Amino acid sequence: MHRRMHVHEALHGIDFELQRGEALGIIGLNGSGKSTLLQIIAGVLPPTSGRVETHGRVAALLELGSGFNPELTGRENIYINGAILGLTTARIDALLADIIAFADIGDYIDQPVKTYSSGMALRLAFSVQVHIDPDILIVDEALAVGDAAFQAKAMSRIQQILARGTTLLFVGHDLNALRAFCQRAILLESGRMAMLGSPEEVIEEYLFRVHAKALREGQPKPIRIAEGFRSEDGGIVAMHLQDGARHLALAYDDPLDVTVDLQMEPTLTDAACVIDILDERGVPLSGRRVRLPDRTPGEERVQLKIAFRVQLAHGIYRIRARLVQAPTLHQHHRRVLCRYESDLSFEVVDNSIERFSGLFPLPAEITLHTGPVDGTDIA
């Protein structure tokens, strides 16, 4: 008896060039080969065939704390990493104060790295890489781990590095960051380069494939959460969009109607239904809670319809519903009874970037005056 050997190709037929000062984004579903590709470019993994040519100093932030010795302090690891990246001790001495200040981990800089949280390890690793003046900077998902303040500081630092002519390879699921940084993007699928083009074109194709995958996996069942909450007490029965649709392609400011069918016994009081809008990563962006009236026998079925105006950036979004028991408006007094992870989704297909930046616009009144440039006040 002979065991058949299966050879898995993590990457196949990848071919592209990246010029000095250019920023390239790489996206794809999990398992598509993104991290493997970056590890090969960074020299961490050797390719089994083909070649990679890089010119200049490469700084790679591939995994949290990668390259750190957990037994050594943060300060000691700065010197070791700097030496590996080709810096002299004198140069590291000159950069040390800035690296420590940017990482902002306080007295932990003189503690072993094994005592760090994942966020602290990220901040120190990122600070080392961006302070060595790399010719090529490789970032793999790192910005998704830090807190909001660090993410803002890190993105500002990347913009400064790009302005100096550094080449950037950026991998991640943060599509807005990819739009902000990159001139071109690659879509990987099963280790192959499915598409190379502008960020908007590649993101649109990626979102289409994300939605297709979600449809293939089918609709999940409602999840009942609260202890002691029985199925006969009620729950969310079904959800659909306008005209019974499960996915819609919408333009900016188009209407979106969500219908939720619930079944609840009259004994269930203080009930409310929460409709959540989530991004492609499942991060809640906004929610709307609707108080449900108490019922009498014969009124067990409740249908809720809520109408939105879609004022979101280009992208794909999911819809979730929750049945909660909320005697007060305070969220700490709210008990989640049932969460319905539906397969409902919608895609904003037009380019709304010209109207606003970010995910959604803020209401604003804009007043503009014009006049001569003579130092006088404009009425």
C-alpha positions in Angstrom: 0.0 0.0 0.0 1.4 3.4 -1.0 0.3 6.6 0.5 -0.5 9.2 -2.2 1.4 12.4 -1.6 -0.5 15.7 -2.2 1.6 18.8 -3.0 0.0 22.1 -2.1 1.1 25.2 -3.9 0.7 28.2 -1.7 1.5 30.5 -4.6 1.6 30.0 -8.4 2.3 32.3 -11.3 2.7 35.5 -9.3 4.4 38.2 -11.5 4.5 42.0 -10.9 6.9 44.9 -10.6 6.8 47.7 -8.0 8.6 50.9 -8.6 10.3 53.1 -6.1 7.8 55.3 -4.2 4.8 53.2 -5.3 2.3 51.7 -2.9 0.7 48.3 -3.7 -2.1 46.8 -1.8 -2.7 43.0 -1.6 -6.1 41.6 -0.6 -7.8 38.2 -0.8 -9.9 35.8 1.3 -8.2 34.0 4.1 -5.9 31.3 2.8 -5.3 33.0 -0.5 -1.5 33.3 0.0 -1.1 36.9 1.1 1.1 36.4 4.1 3.2 33.7 2.2 3.8 36.2 -0.6 5.0 38.9 1.8 7.3 36.5 3.6 8.9 35.5 0.4 9.4 39.2 -0.6 10.8 40.0 2.8 13.3 37.1 2.5 11.8 35.1 5.4 10.8 32.2 3.1 12.7 31.1 0.0 10.6 30.5 -3.1 10.7 27.0 -4.5 10.7 28.4 -8.0 11.0 31.8 -9.6 12.9 34.8 -8.1 12.3 38.0 -6.1 14.5 41.0 -6.7 14.5 43.8 -4.2 16.8 46.9 -4.1 17.4 48.8 -0.9 16.7 48.2 2.8 13.5 46.2 3.5 11.5 46.6 6.7 8.8 44.0 7.3 6.1 44.0 9.9 4.7 40.5 9.2 3.7 39.2 12.6 3.3 40.7 16.0 6.7 40.8 17.7 8.3 38.9 14.9 12.1 39.0 15.3 11.8 39.8 19.0 13.5 37.6 21.6 10.9 37.2 24.3 13.5 36.8 27.0 15.2 40.1 26.3 13.9 43.6 27.1 12.3 45.9 24.6 15.4 48.1 24.6 17.7 45.1 24.0 15.5 44.0 21.1 15.7 47.4 19.5 19.4 47.1 19.3 19.3 43.5 18.0 16.7 44.3 15.3 18.5 47.4 14.3 21.7 45.4 13.8 19.9 42.8 11.8 18.5 45.6 9.6 22.0 46.9 9.0 22.2 49.8 11.4 25.3 50.7 13.4 25.2 50.9 17.1 25.8 54.7 16.8 22.8 55.0 14.5 20.6 53.0 16.8 21.7 55.3 19.7 20.6 58.3 17.7 17.2 56.8 16.9 16.5 55.2 20.3 14.7 58.0 22.0 12.3 58.5 19.0 11.6 54.8 18.7 10.8 54.5 22.4 8.6 57.7 22.4 6.6 56.5 19.3 6.1 53.0 20.8 4.7 54.6 24.0 5.0 51.6 26.2 6.4 53.4 29.3 8.6 51.5 31.7 7.9 48.3 29.9 10.7 49.2 27.5 13.1 47.7 30.1 11.0 44.6 30.8 11.2 41.3 28.9 9.1 41.3 25.7 7.3 38.1 27.0 5.5 40.3 29.5 4.1 42.6 26.8 0.5 42.6 25.6 -0.1 42.0 21.9 -0.7 45.7 21.4 2.5 46.7 23.2 4.5 44.2 21.0 2.9 45.7 17.9 3.7 49.3 18.8 7.3 48.5 19.5 7.8 46.4 16.4 6.1 49.0 14.2 8.2 51.8 15.8 11.4 50.0 15.1 10.5 49.3 11.4 9.4 52.8 10.5 12.3 54.6 12.2 15.1 52.9 10.2 14.3 54.8 7.0 13.5 51.7 4.9 13.5 51.8 1.1 10.7 49.1 1.1 8.1 48.8 3.9 6.0 45.7 4.2 3.0 45.8 6.5 0.8 42.7 7.0 -2.4 43.2 9.0 -0.5 45.0 11.8 -2.7 48.0 12.1 -5.8 46.0 12.9 -4.5 45.1 16.3 -3.6 48.5 17.8 -6.1 50.8 19.5 -7.7 53.7 17.7 -5.1 56.2 18.8 -2.2 54.0 17.7 -3.9 53.3 14.4 -4.2 57.0 13.6 -0.5 57.6 14.6 0.6 54.6 12.5 -1.3 55.7 9.4 0.1 59.2 9.7 3.6 57.8 10.0 3.1 55.6 6.9 1.9 58.7 5.0 5.1 60.5 6.0 7.2 57.5 4.9 5.5 57.4 1.5 6.1 61.2 1.0 9.8 60.5 1.3 9.7 58.0 -1.6 9.5 54.7 0.3 7.9 51.8 -1.5 5.0 50.2 0.4 3.5 46.7 0.3 0.3 46.7 2.3 -1.8 43.7 3.1 -5.0 43.7 5.2 -8.8 43.7 5.3 -8.9 47.4 6.0 -10.2 48.5 2.5 -10.3 52.2 3.4 -6.6 52.1 4.4 -5.8 50.4 1.1 -7.7 53.1 -0.8 -5.9 55.8 1.2 -2.3 54.5 0.6 -2.2 52.5 -2.6 -2.0 53.4 -6.3 -2.5 49.8 -7.4 -3.8 46.6 -5.8 -3.6 42.8 -6.3 -6.4 40.3 -5.7 -5.1 36.9 -4.7 -7.2 33.8 -4.9 -6.0 30.3 -4.0 -2.4 31.4 -4.4 -2.9 33.0 -7.9 -3.1 36.6 -9.0 -6.7 36.9 -9.9 -6.6 40.6 -10.7 -4.1 43.6 -10.8 -5.5 47.1 -11.2 -6.6 50.2 -9.4 -7.7 49.9 -5.8 -11.3 50.6 -6.6 -11.5 48.0 -9.3 -9.8 45.3 -7.2 -11.8 46.1 -4.1 -15.1 45.9 -6.1 -14.1 42.4 -7.4 -13.0 41.3 -3.9 -16.3 42.4 -2.4 -18.2 40.5 -5.1 -16.3 37.3 -4.2 -16.8 37.8 -0.5 -20.5 38.0 -1.0 -20.5 35.0 -3.3 -18.7 33.0 -0.6 -21.3 34.1 2.0 -24.1 32.9 -0.2 -22.5 29.5 -0.8 -22.1 29.0 2.9 -25.8 29.4 3.4 -27.9 31.3 6.0 -27.0 30.7 9.7 -29.7 29.9 12.2 -30.8 32.4 14.9 -28.8 32.1 18.1 -30.6 32.3 21.4 -28.4 33.7 24.1 -30.1 34.5 27.4 -30.1 31.8 30.0 -33.6 30.6 30.7 -35.0 32.1 27.4 -37.1 29.3 25.9 -37.8 29.0 22.2 -41.5 29.1 22.9 -41.1 32.5 24.4 -40.4 33.9 21.0 -37.6 35.0 18.7 -36.7 36.3 15.3 -38.3 34.1 12.6 -37.1 35.6 9.3 -35.6 38.7 7.7 -35.6 40.1 4.2 -34.9 43.3 2.2 -37.3 45.0 -0.1 -39.1 42.8 -2.6 -37.9 39.7 -0.6 -34.3 40.3 -1.7 -31.3 38.9 0.3 -28.7 41.1 -1.5 -29.0 44.4 -3.2 -26.7 46.6 -5.2 -27.4 50.2 -4.2 -26.2 53.7 -5.1 -25.4 56.3 -2.5 -28.5 57.6 -0.8 -30.8 54.9 -2.2 -33.5 53.6 0.2 -33.0 50.3 2.0 -35.9 48.6 3.7 -35.3 45.8 6.2 -38.2 43.6 7.4 -38.0 41.5 10.5 -40.6 38.9 11.4 -40.8 38.0 15.1 -42.9 35.7 17.2 -43.3 36.4 20.9 -45.5 35.3 23.7 -47.5 38.1 25.5 -45.6 37.2 28.7 -42.4 38.7 27.2 -42.3 42.4 28.2 -40.0 45.3 27.6 -38.9 43.8 24.3 -37.0 45.7 21.6 -35.5 44.8 18.2 -32.0 46.1 17.3 -31.0 46.3 13.6 -27.2 46.4 13.2 -25.2 47.4 10.1 -21.8 45.7 9.9 -18.8 46.0 7.6 -17.2 43.2 5.6 -15.2 42.2 8.7 -18.3 42.0 10.9 -17.5 45.2 12.8 -20.8 47.0 13.8 -20.9 50.4 12.3 -24.4 51.5 13.4 -27.5 50.2 14.9 -31.1 51.2 15.4 -33.3 50.0 18.3 -37.0 49.9 18.0 -39.2 49.4 21.1 -41.8 46.6 20.6 -45.3 47.1 22.1 -46.5 44.6 24.8 -48.9 42.1 23.3 -52.1 40.5 24.2 -53.2 36.9 23.4 -53.7 36.6 19.6 -50.9 39.2 18.9 -48.0 36.8 19.0 -46.7 37.7 15.5 -45.0 41.0 15.0 -43.5 42.4 11.8 -41.1 45.3 11.9 -40.1 47.3 8.9 -37.4 49.9 9.1 -36.3 52.1 6.2 -32.8 53.5 5.9 -31.1 55.9 3.4 -27.8 54.3 2.4 -25.2 57.0 3.1 -22.0 54.8 3.2 -18.8 54.5 1.3 -18.4 52.1 -1.6 -18.3 48.6 -0.1 -20.3 45.6 1.1 -22.2 45.5 4.3 -24.2 42.9 6.3 -27.3 43.2 8.4 -27.9 41.6 11.8 -31.0 41.6 14.1 -31.2 41.1 17.8 -34.1 40.6 20.1 -33.5 42.2 23.5 -35.3 42.8 26.7 -34.6 46.4 27.7 -36.6 47.9 30.6 -34.5 51.1 30.3 -32.5 52.9 27.6 -29.2 52.2 29.4 -27.3 49.4 27.6 -26.3 47.8 30.9 -30.0 47.1 31.6 -30.3 45.3 28.3 -30.5 41.5 28.0 -29.9 40.0 24.5 -32.4 37.2 24.0 -31.8 36.2 20.4 -29.2 37.2 17.8 -30.1 36.6 14.1 -26.9 36.4 12.0 -28.7 36.7 8.6 -27.2 36.4 5.1 -28.7 39.8 4.2 -26.2 42.1 2.6 -26.0 45.2 0.4 -23.3 46.7 -1.7 -22.8 50.4 -2.3 -21.6 50.3 -5.9 -21.2 53.9 -6.9 -18.1 56.0 -6.1 -19.0 58.2 -3.2 -15.4 59.2 -2.4 -16.0 62.6 -4.0 -18.8 63.4 -1.5 -16.9 62.5 1.7 -13.9 60.7 3.0 -14.1 57.7 5.4 -17.1 55.4 5.8 -20.0 57.9 6.1 -20.6 61.6 5.9 -21.2 63.9 8.9 -24.1 66.3 8.6 -22.8 69.8 7.9 -23.8 73.3 6.8 -21.2 74.8 4.5 -20.9 78.5 4.0 -18.5 79.9 1.4 -17.6 83.6 0.8 -15.4 85.0 -2.0 -13.8 88.4 -2.3 -10.7 90.2 -3.3 -7.3 89.4 -1.7 -6.6 92.8 -0.3 -6.5 92.1 3.4 -10.0 93.4 4.0 -12.8 91.4 5.7 -15.2 89.5 3.5 -18.8 90.4 4.3 
